[in-house]
Amino acid sequence: MKQKSSDESGLIQSTPLYLLTTMILLAVLAVSVLIAVTFGTVKIPVSQVYQVIMHELFGAGSPDLGTGSVHDVIWLIRLPRLILAIAVGMGLSVCGVVMQAIVKNPLADPYILGVSSGASLGATVAIMLGVGAFLGAGSIGICAFVGAFGISLLVLLLSNVGGRSNSIKLLLAGMALSSVCSAFSSFVVYFANDKEGMQTLTYWLMGSLAGAKWQSLSFIFPIVLLSVLFFWTQYRSLNLMLLGDEVSITLGTDLHRRRQGYLLLTSLVIGFVVYASGMIGFVGLVVPHLVRMLFGTDHKKLLPLSALTGAIFLVWADVLCRVIIPNTELPIGILISMIGGPCFIFLMTHKKYGFGGGRS
Amino acid sequence: MKITTEHLQAVLGGSHILKGVSIEVSDKDFVGVIGPNGSGKSTLLKCIYRVLSPQGGAVYLDGKALQSYKPKESAKKMAVVAQHNYYNFDFSVQDVVLMGRAPHKKAMERDNADDYRIVRESLDQVNMGDFAQRSFSTLSGGEQQRVILARALAQQTECLVLDEPTNHLDIKYQLQLMDIVRSLQLTVISAVHDLNIAAMYCDKLFVLQNGQITAFGPPRQVLTREFIRRVYEVDAKLYTDPETGRLHILYESAGCGQLKIGGGSI
């Protein structure tokens, strides 16, 4: 990144810079939430929006603020949705970073080890065959969670057959299981011949934050946040993962068990993200690269910065989804791929950033 | 620090690579392991630096079996510079060297001022002090290997294992790296391709042939005309520089009968 050679003081210079950036991003995130909450299809005066929030948080203002449609729109629809956007953005970005380290491949995203196909299969059987219908409204999400988490376990298991697992075996096991799952999904879709179900499935696969509820947030948000903090403490091992197992043994760390642990935790987080918001692509791939471009690969900086960038990105993406076409909500997955794809191409061509493959 | 191996046996992909290798490296010795391609040099070193576990025999650090050390403990005693150091992600030079501090860190401990000081000193020792903020992947091969050496130095170990670190480097950088290593006064065990380099830097040589030690001793004693013909199947002349007293090996090119000076490792 930085081409300048530096004197001795340059060694520590970068640390305050990244701390400052972290602070700034935190502030930007807070401000983003405050602004984003005023956007929506229903026009509500800005002052009223904050009155409702102040009332719910601190009991300020008249008790009337606690009821009525304005209250419901802000407190039960907009705010949970924003909090979910933060959780999903953080979760996807950080899991992207971790997954790229686990499989030692810059092209990895959180879904690479078959998670997306597993989740799709789960959603497919839930929608088409009515599996898990007794779970009620959340059955699609729960089946997707089971599919995503289940396939991760299977990948982990499979990669350990016949010797210790490594990043190549993980990738291959992921690809193999992924194609099996896709085949079964297609099989179910083909024979169920259910047009309405297909529509539901397609819509679900595009991802959406519209299903946000305080009740599910009460466990998803803490899980994501704690995982992010946990991975932050593991930055040294994550750095070592990129050097490979051999080098890290000589540096005193056996990565085998850590890799399994990290994989389980990312699967869990991604499972919850999928449960709450369906499949949202590109965030987990682009955000880590974006941050790496500016701040380098050191996970100590990469993790917190990716988490915050991902959260801000998703908050604004969700706002755009709601306002870009009047009176219609665009599925967030579509929007992000529409923006994310060109961004990715721009990164590839415009910056002296080699995605690890050296630079031109 | 003392390193010994006893009857090391290693089987890789069904073939017996090491057939009972015993070597002994004393404190502050600069020991070279030589032998033709496929003789098991790298395998021997990998057993010593724990990347491979031997099927038989054992490695001892200071008389204690290597397996009884935790990876972190052995990484505080022994640092490694190996030949392949291609990284798929960009790290700054400082980040790379800072990883050398990993064995000294507890699970959740952060890097402190001491670590940064050690990183700075290590980089200065390999004359890369000005490169701390550069991206590792933009450096030349010679510079990269010096950074890896700095990482090994940041581990602050008594022993350094060199697994053909100068492969693919120009002669200038080969000599530079070996000069730096020599000046550190550590226990060094190094696989060496180039017999001239071995003669220049090593106090003692072990010769590996088909997975067995066939000769050992000071370079002058080991490296003879007959020895080179027998082990490397090349005719050579040995020559002692009257000014420096150094041993030089001049190879005769097999086909044309011309004299050729230099390592000619590959």
Interface residues (C-beta under 8 A of the other chain):
Chain A: M1 K2 Q3 K4 S5 S6 D7 E8 G10 L11 I12 Q13 S14 K104 N105 P106 T233 R236 N239 L240 L242 L243 E246 V247 S248 I249 T250 L251 G252 T253 D254 R292 G296 T297 D298 K300 Y353 G354 G356 G357 G358 R359
Chain B: Y49 R50 V51 K70 P71 K72 E73 S74 A75 K76 M78 A79 V80 A82 N85 Y87 N88 F89 D90 F91 S92 Q94 D95 M99 G100 A102 P103 K105 A107 M108 D111 Y116 V119 R120 G129 D130 F131 A132 Q133 R134 S135 S137 T138 Q155
